[in-house]
Amino acid sequence: MATKTKKSAKATVKGPGVIETIIDCISKAKGATADETVAVLVKAFPDREADGMRKTVLIQANKNCTLKEDDEKRGRVYYRRGRK
């Protein structure tokens, strides 16, 4: 009987994911709008589509925020305060 050899994937160090990056953006003192967060994600993840990331931002920002405010200049701003 032939034995199968297992191929192990090369160990790589992964950085923060999309959702963690969204949480980092809205955790800043001045919060973040969806457009500001998408701009950060496009730079961090150039291989992904901006439209898909925008949908993710809208869902995750609503889910993870502790406060939402409408700013005249910036639009809807999401904040995450007091959570870790």
Secondary structure as GFF3:
##gff-version 3
##sequence-region A 1 84
A	DSSP	alpha_helix	18	26	.	.	.	ID=ss1
A	DSSP	beta_strand	32	33	.	.	.	ID=ss2
A	DSSP	alpha_helix	34	44	.	.	.	ID=ss3
A	DSSP	alpha_helix	50	64	.	.	.	ID=ss4
A	DSSP	beta_strand	67	71	.	.	.	ID=ss5
A	DSSP	beta_strand	75	79	.	.	.	ID=ss6
###
